[in-house]
Amino acid sequence: MAKDIYHNQVKSALESEGWTITADPYYLKMQAIEYEVDLGAEKIIAASKDNHKIAIEIKSFLVQSPTYEMHKAIGQFQTYAFALRKQEPERILYLAVPIRIYEDFFVLPFIKELISFYNIKLIVFDPDNKKIVKWIN
């Protein structure tokens, strides 16, 4: 599967925040069906000795219709979330989106409601600076 154009930027941003990339890509297999989520990562929080595991699906939203891209992203996210819940339920799935699409599109009331309705967790990143701007749970 082809990597998203921002794959390396998100990977670098996560590593700079102390995440260890454990899978690139993160494979999900449900019977005869195989999926590739863009990244798997873990972070050990020393203070509580918790081990946080995440999977990240990266979307660039570079096409002319962000609505069309959102439809595809929601379908893919929900399928991955379902498979992940069966394979590794402690791992949390995030959708990573660039800051420009977040500020232009994801702040629209209807899109915010969709994100909430489908319980999509977001990582907003700045591809130019390879930084995570915000985590939205």
N, CA, C and O of each residue as an XYZ file, in Angstrom:
548
protein
N       0.848     -1.178      0.000
C       0.000      0.000      0.000
C       0.893      1.241      0.000
O       1.916      1.280      0.684
N       0.504      2.236     -0.761
C       1.278      3.477     -0.851
C       1.140      4.278      0.441
O       0.070      4.341      1.045
N       2.244      4.881      0.842
C       2.235      5.712      2.041
C       1.687      7.090      1.704
O       1.870      7.596      0.597
N       1.017      7.681      2.675
C       0.507      9.038      2.529
C       1.678      9.999      2.347
O       2.778      9.753      2.843
N       1.437     11.077      1.645
C       2.478     12.065      1.372
C       3.106     12.625      2.653
O       4.270     13.027      2.646
N       2.343     12.654      3.750
C       2.842     13.200      5.013
C       3.306     12.120      5.996
O       3.531     12.408      7.171
N       3.445     10.924      5.536
C       3.804      9.796      6.401
C       5.053     10.082      7.239
O       5.031      9.944      8.462
N       6.123     10.475      6.585
C       7.388     10.691      7.297
C       7.331     11.880      8.249
O       7.975     11.868      9.298
N       6.558     12.913      7.887
C       6.420     14.060      8.775
C       5.707     13.681     10.076
O       6.112     14.102     11.159
N       4.641     12.882      9.959
C       3.904     12.447     11.151
C       4.775     11.528     11.995
O       4.805     11.640     13.220
N       5.469     10.636     11.346
C       6.368      9.722     12.061
C       7.419     10.515     12.851
O       7.654     10.230     14.025
N       8.040     11.494     12.221
C       9.040     12.330     12.893
C       8.424     13.116     14.050
O       9.026     13.240     15.117
N       7.222     13.642     13.830
C       6.544     14.415     14.875
C       6.256     13.544     16.103
O       6.443     13.984     17.238
N       5.808     12.326     15.874
C       5.542     11.415     16.988
C       6.832     11.079     17.737
O       6.863     11.086     18.968
N       7.881     10.790     16.997
C       9.161     10.457     17.629
C       9.693     11.632     18.449
O      10.275     11.435     19.516
N       9.494     12.845     17.951
C       9.977     14.014     18.698
C       9.196     14.226     19.988
O       9.675     14.904     20.897
N       7.991     13.651     20.078
C       7.197     13.725     21.315
C       7.450     12.527     22.232
O       6.777     12.372     23.251
N       8.412     11.687     21.874
C       8.772     10.576     22.741
C       8.101      9.258     22.421
O       8.248      8.296     23.175
N       7.365      9.189     21.319
C       6.734      7.940     20.915
C       7.757      7.059     20.215
O       8.629      7.551     19.498
N       7.645      5.769     20.428
C       8.466      4.796     19.720
C       7.601      4.174     18.638
O       6.544      3.614     18.929
N       8.043      4.267     17.397
C       7.302      3.660     16.294
C       7.568      2.159     16.344
O       8.708      1.722     16.189
N       6.534      1.387     16.557
C       6.664     -0.063     16.697
C       6.229     -0.815     15.445
O       6.522     -2.001     15.299
N       5.537     -0.136     14.549
C       5.091     -0.778     13.308
C       4.920      0.280     12.223
O       4.318      1.330     12.446
N       5.459     -0.016     11.052
C       5.368      0.909      9.921
C       5.317      0.098      8.625
O       6.341     -0.102      7.972
N       4.129     -0.365      8.261
C       2.799     -0.086      8.801
C       2.424     -1.046      9.940
O       3.136     -2.005     10.236
N       1.290     -0.751     10.558
C       0.718     -1.608     11.587
C      -0.289     -2.524     10.895
O      -1.273     -2.048     10.329
N      -0.050     -3.827     10.939
C      -0.901     -4.782     10.221
C      -2.050     -5.267     11.095
O      -1.878     -5.614     12.264
N      -3.213     -5.278     10.487
C      -4.404     -5.872     11.090
C      -4.841     -7.011     10.180
O      -4.912     -6.837      8.963
N      -5.132     -8.159     10.747
C      -5.614     -9.284      9.940
C      -6.856     -9.856     10.593
O      -6.829    -10.297     11.742
N      -7.928     -9.841      9.852
C      -9.189    -10.399     10.319
C      -9.587    -11.500      9.342
O     -10.088    -11.234      8.250
N      -9.355    -12.731      9.756
C      -9.579    -13.903      8.915
C      -8.773    -13.737      7.623
O      -7.547    -13.658      7.685
N      -9.413    -13.682      6.475
C      -8.680    -13.580      5.206
C      -8.457    -12.138      4.765
O      -7.879    -11.896      3.705
N      -8.909    -11.183      5.568
C      -8.805     -9.773      5.194
C      -7.645     -9.137      5.941
O      -7.527     -9.272      7.159
N      -6.792     -8.445      5.201
C      -5.649     -7.776      5.802
C      -5.737     -6.280      5.568
O      -6.100     -5.825      4.483
N      -5.398     -5.518      6.607
C      -5.375     -4.063      6.528
C      -4.001     -3.570      6.959
O      -3.294     -4.235      7.717
N      -3.638     -2.394      6.461
C      -2.404     -1.744      6.873
C      -2.736     -0.343      7.377
O      -3.034      0.554      6.589
N      -2.683     -0.163      8.688
C      -2.814      1.160      9.270
C      -1.425      1.790      9.152
O      -0.422      1.091      9.295
N      -1.350      3.082      8.897
C      -0.070      3.710      8.584
C       1.026      3.477      9.621
O       2.148      3.124      9.257
N       0.723      3.667     10.902
C       1.752      3.545     11.940
C       1.192      2.926     13.212
O       0.009      3.066     13.523
N       2.057      2.246     13.933
C       1.776      1.813     15.286
C       2.835      2.436     16.168
O       3.999      2.495     15.773
N       2.471      2.905     17.352
C       3.442      3.549     18.230
C       3.111      3.244     19.680
O       1.973      2.931     20.029
N       4.143      3.344     20.516
C       3.981      3.144     21.952
C       4.763      4.209     22.695
O       5.782      4.709     22.220
N       4.261      4.542     23.867
C       4.952      5.494     24.730
C       4.783      5.022     26.162
O       3.666      4.796     26.627
N       5.885      4.879     26.845
C       5.831      4.492     28.251
C       5.861      5.764     29.083
O       6.779      6.575     28.964
N       4.864      5.927     29.913
C       4.770      7.082     30.804
C       5.374      6.660     32.142
O       4.786      5.866     32.876
N       6.535      7.192     32.444
C       7.289      6.748     33.619
C       6.562      7.015     34.933
O       6.603      6.185     35.841
N       5.908      8.145     35.042
C       5.285      8.516     36.308
C       4.234      7.507     36.735
O       4.132      7.176     37.916
N       3.447      7.012     35.775
C       2.408      6.058     36.131
C       2.744      4.640     35.687
O       2.010      3.696     35.980
N       3.864      4.501     34.974
C       4.300      3.211     34.440
C       3.264      2.612     33.508
O       3.165      1.393     33.377
N       2.512      3.453     32.878
C       1.540      3.006     31.886
C       2.214      2.900     30.535
O       3.150      3.638     30.227
N       1.728      1.980     29.744
C       2.215      1.835     28.387
C       1.062      2.189     27.449
O       0.087      1.444     27.349
N       1.177      3.320     26.767
C       0.135      3.755     25.856
C       0.461      3.279     24.454
O       1.566      3.489     23.953
N      -0.518      2.632     23.823
C      -0.332      2.132     22.466
C      -1.352      2.798     21.559
O      -2.534      2.897     21.889
N      -0.872      3.253     20.410
C      -1.766      3.887     19.447
C      -1.497      3.340     18.055
O      -0.436      2.778     17.781
N      -2.468      3.514     17.194
C      -2.324      3.267     15.762
C      -2.776      4.550     15.086
O      -3.726      5.190     15.536
N      -2.104      4.927     14.012
C      -2.379      6.204     13.368
C      -2.640      5.998     11.884
O      -1.828      5.406     11.174
N      -3.773      6.488     11.431
C      -4.069      6.525      9.999
C      -3.887      7.970      9.557
O      -4.526      8.874     10.095
N      -3.019      8.183      8.582
C      -2.664      9.528      8.132
C      -3.432      9.852      6.852
O      -3.471      9.049      5.920
N      -4.036     11.026      6.820
C      -4.752     11.480      5.628
C      -4.303     12.892      5.279
O      -4.225     13.762      6.147
N      -4.009     13.111      4.008
C      -3.492     14.411      3.565
C      -4.594     15.384      3.151
O      -4.422     16.596      3.276
N      -5.725     14.869      2.657
C      -6.813     15.718      2.176
C      -6.319     16.686      1.094
O      -6.630     17.876      1.139
N      -5.567     16.188      0.140
C      -5.001     17.035     -0.911
C      -5.889     17.153     -2.155
O      -5.585     17.947     -3.045
N      -6.959     16.396     -2.234
C      -7.842     16.483     -3.396
C      -8.765     17.686     -3.268
O      -8.847     18.312     -2.211
N      -9.458     18.001     -4.358
C     -10.302     19.202     -4.369
C     -11.503     19.123     -3.439
O     -11.991     20.154     -2.974
N     -11.985     17.923     -3.164
C     -13.175     17.799     -2.339
C     -12.837     17.203     -0.973
O     -12.684     15.987     -0.855
N     -12.720     18.037      0.057
C     -12.470     17.491      1.389
C     -13.635     16.626      1.883
O     -13.442     15.722      2.695
N     -14.845     16.912      1.387
C     -16.001     16.107      1.784
C     -15.837     14.671      1.304
O     -16.089     13.727      2.054
N     -15.423     14.510      0.076
C     -15.190     13.170     -0.483
C     -14.092     12.458      0.311
O     -14.230     11.281      0.647
N     -13.017     13.162      0.606
C     -11.923     12.569      1.377
C     -12.394     12.187      2.776
O     -11.971     11.169      3.325
N     -13.275     13.011      3.349
C     -13.804     12.715      4.677
C     -14.640     11.445      4.647
O     -14.560     10.626      5.563
N     -15.437     11.276      3.607
C     -16.240     10.052      3.485
C     -15.340      8.826      3.472
O     -15.609      7.844      4.164
N     -14.277      8.881      2.689
C     -13.333      7.763      2.614
C     -12.631      7.552      3.960
O     -12.473      6.418      4.413
N     -12.220      8.631      4.581
C     -11.498      8.533      5.847
C     -12.369      7.926      6.946
O     -11.897      7.094      7.721
N     -13.631      8.336      7.017
C     -14.534      7.795      8.040
C     -14.740      6.302      7.833
O     -14.686      5.531      8.792
N     -14.973      5.888      6.604
C     -15.163      4.463      6.324
C     -13.935      3.647      6.690
O     -14.040      2.597      7.323
N     -12.788      4.131      6.292
C     -11.545      3.434      6.594
C     -11.296      3.417      8.102
O     -10.936      2.380      8.658
N     -11.485      4.548      8.757
C     -11.269      4.641     10.196
C     -12.168      3.667     10.951
O     -11.702      2.954     11.840
N     -13.436      3.635     10.606
C     -14.378      2.765     11.309
C     -14.051      1.284     11.097
O     -14.178      0.480     12.020
N     -13.635      0.930      9.891
C     -13.249     -0.457      9.617
C     -12.027     -0.834     10.437
O     -11.991     -1.902     11.049
N     -11.029      0.033     10.452
C      -9.823     -0.224     11.242
C     -10.149     -0.292     12.729
O      -9.635     -1.156     13.439
N     -10.996      0.612     13.201
C     -11.356      0.629     14.628
C     -12.026     -0.681     15.031
O     -11.755     -1.215     16.106
N     -12.892     -1.191     14.176
C     -13.577     -2.453     14.457
C     -12.580     -3.609     14.522
O     -12.623     -4.422     15.445
N     -11.683     -3.676     13.537
C     -10.686     -4.744     13.508
C      -9.719     -4.619     14.684
O      -9.345     -5.623     15.291
N      -9.321     -3.411     15.003
C      -8.400     -3.179     16.113
C      -9.024     -3.591     17.442
O      -8.350     -4.146     18.310
N     -10.296     -3.320     17.590
C     -11.011     -3.691     18.821
C     -10.972     -5.206     19.031
O     -10.964     -5.669     20.171
N     -10.948     -5.976     17.951
C     -10.888     -7.425     18.049
C      -9.451     -7.933     18.223
O      -9.215     -8.894     18.954
N      -8.498     -7.286     17.551
C      -7.115     -7.770     17.555
C      -6.302     -7.263     18.743
O      -5.561     -8.033     19.354
N      -6.430     -5.998     19.073
C      -5.634     -5.402     20.151
C      -6.432     -4.257     20.768
O      -6.156     -3.090     20.491
N      -7.420     -4.582     21.603
C      -8.364     -3.572     22.092
C      -7.753     -2.453     22.932
O      -8.368     -1.396     23.073
N      -6.561     -2.657     23.493
C      -5.948     -1.587     24.283
C      -5.275     -0.527     23.414
O      -4.907      0.532     23.922
N      -5.109     -0.785     22.129
C      -4.476      0.181     21.221
C      -5.544      1.158     20.732
O      -6.618      0.738     20.301
N      -5.256      2.454     20.796
C      -6.215      3.488     20.415
C      -5.892      3.993     19.015
O      -4.739      4.290     18.701
N      -6.912      4.086     18.186
C      -6.756      4.528     16.806
C      -6.968      6.034     16.696
O      -7.913      6.585     17.260
N      -6.063      6.694     15.953
C      -6.156      8.128     15.680
C      -6.133      8.371     14.182
O      -5.515      7.627     13.420
N      -6.815      9.420     13.783
C      -6.738      9.926     12.416
C      -5.863     11.166     12.456
O      -6.166     12.123     13.170
N      -4.767     11.154     11.685
C      -3.853     12.299     11.646
C      -4.171     13.150     10.420
O      -4.225     12.651      9.296
N      -4.383     14.451     10.660
C      -4.710     15.380      9.572
C      -3.831     16.622      9.670
O      -3.463     17.044     10.767
N      -3.495     17.206      8.517
C      -2.671     18.424      8.545
C      -3.438     19.617      9.111
O      -4.661     19.703      8.993
N      -2.705     20.517      9.717
C      -3.285     21.693     10.366
C      -4.143     22.516      9.413
O      -5.190     23.018      9.823
N      -3.741     22.670      8.168
C      -4.500     23.512      7.236
C      -5.895     22.942      6.988
O      -6.856     23.707      6.914
N      -6.035     21.624      6.858
C      -7.365     21.040      6.638
C      -8.170     21.067      7.930
O      -9.391     21.219      7.903
N      -7.494     20.920      9.049
C      -8.194     21.007     10.331
C      -8.801     22.392     10.498
O      -9.973     22.521     10.853
N      -8.009     23.428     10.244
C      -8.472     24.806     10.435
C      -9.509     25.234      9.400
O     -10.352     26.081      9.695
N      -9.464     24.671      8.199
C     -10.406     25.046      7.144
C     -11.670     24.193      7.113
O     -12.734     24.669      6.717
N     -11.553     22.940      7.527
C     -12.650     21.993      7.305
C     -13.144     21.330      8.584
O     -14.351     21.230      8.803
N     -12.231     20.882      9.422
C     -12.616     20.128     10.611
C     -13.251     20.996     11.694
O     -13.786     20.462     12.666
N     -13.205     22.306     11.553
C     -13.836     23.192     12.529
C     -15.294     23.498     12.170
O     -16.011     24.113     12.959
N     -15.729     23.072     10.987
C     -17.127     23.276     10.595
C     -18.033     22.490     11.546
O     -17.730     21.343     11.875
N     -19.140     23.094     11.990
C     -20.003     22.421     12.968
C     -20.432     21.007     12.553
O     -20.411     20.094     13.378
N     -20.819     20.818     11.291
C     -21.253     19.489     10.855
C     -20.104     18.481     10.934
O     -20.312     17.345     11.361
N     -18.910     18.877     10.532
C     -17.755     17.978     10.576
C     -17.390     17.657     12.021
O     -17.039     16.520     12.334
N     -17.470     18.649     12.899
C     -17.221     18.410     14.321
C     -18.223     17.394     14.884
O     -17.864     16.536     15.690
N     -19.476     17.504     14.449
C     -20.488     16.546     14.894
C     -20.195     15.147     14.370
O     -20.361     14.164     15.092
N     -19.756     15.052     13.109
C     -19.386     13.743     12.539
C     -18.249     13.103     13.334
O     -18.300     11.920     13.672
N     -17.236     13.896     13.624
C     -16.083     13.400     14.376
C     -16.539     12.875     15.742
O     -16.104     11.814     16.189
N     -17.409     13.628     16.386
C     -17.938     13.216     17.682
C     -18.812     11.968     17.558
O     -18.673     11.033     18.347
N     -19.704     11.950     16.578
C     -20.624     10.832     16.381
C     -19.871      9.524     16.157
O     -20.229      8.493     16.727
N     -18.841      9.563     15.337
C     -18.064      8.365     15.024
C     -16.902      8.132     15.995
O     -16.115      7.201     15.824
N     -16.808      8.984     17.008
C     -15.783      8.851     18.043
C     -14.381      8.754     17.427
O     -13.595      7.870     17.770
N     -14.093      9.671     16.522
C     -12.795      9.702     15.852
C     -11.847     10.587     16.653
O     -12.116     11.765     16.892
N     -10.751     10.000     17.053
C      -9.717     10.739     17.761
C      -8.752     11.306     16.720
O      -8.384     10.622     15.766
N      -8.351     12.555     16.914
C      -7.535     13.245     15.914
C      -6.145     13.595     16.429
O      -5.949     13.899     17.605
N      -5.203     13.541     15.518
C      -3.892     14.142     15.705
C      -3.793     15.210     14.627
O      -3.863     14.906     13.437
N      -3.630     16.457     15.042
C      -3.469     17.561     14.092
C      -1.973     17.862     14.036
O      -1.335     18.095     15.063
N      -1.421     17.854     12.815
C       0.018     18.033     12.684
C       0.366     19.136     11.697
O      -0.410     19.463     10.800
N       1.545     19.695     11.886
C       2.100     20.699     10.988
C       3.158     19.996     10.141
O       4.245     19.695     10.634
N       2.848     19.731      8.867
C       3.796     18.978      8.038
C       5.096     19.730      7.752
O       6.140     19.106      7.563
N       5.043     21.053      7.720
C       6.245     21.835      7.430
C       7.262     21.769      8.562
O       8.467     21.695      8.321
N       6.770     21.798      9.793
C       7.653     21.789     10.965
C       7.772     20.418     11.624
O       8.490     20.259     12.611
N       7.059     19.420     11.071
C       7.081     18.049     11.609
C       6.763     18.043     13.097
O       7.490     17.468     13.907
N       5.645     18.707     13.437
C       5.224     18.835     14.836
C       3.756     18.443     14.982
O       2.949     18.647     14.075
N       3.434     17.883     16.132
C       2.043     17.641     16.492
C       1.530     18.950     17.084
O       2.117     19.490     18.021
N       0.431     19.453     16.529
C      -0.156     20.704     17.006
C      -1.134     20.432     18.145
O      -1.151     21.155     19.141
N      -1.940     19.396     17.995
C      -2.874     19.053     19.066
C      -3.366     17.618     18.927
O      -3.401     17.045     17.837
N      -3.739     17.069     20.057
C      -4.377     15.768     20.168
C      -5.830     16.034     20.551
O      -6.093     16.783     21.492
N      -6.760     15.441     19.845
C      -8.179     15.646     20.152
C      -8.799     14.277     20.421
O      -8.911     13.433     19.532
N      -9.197     14.087     21.683
C      -9.806     12.818     22.080
C     -11.312     12.939     22.135
O     -11.998     11.968     22.452
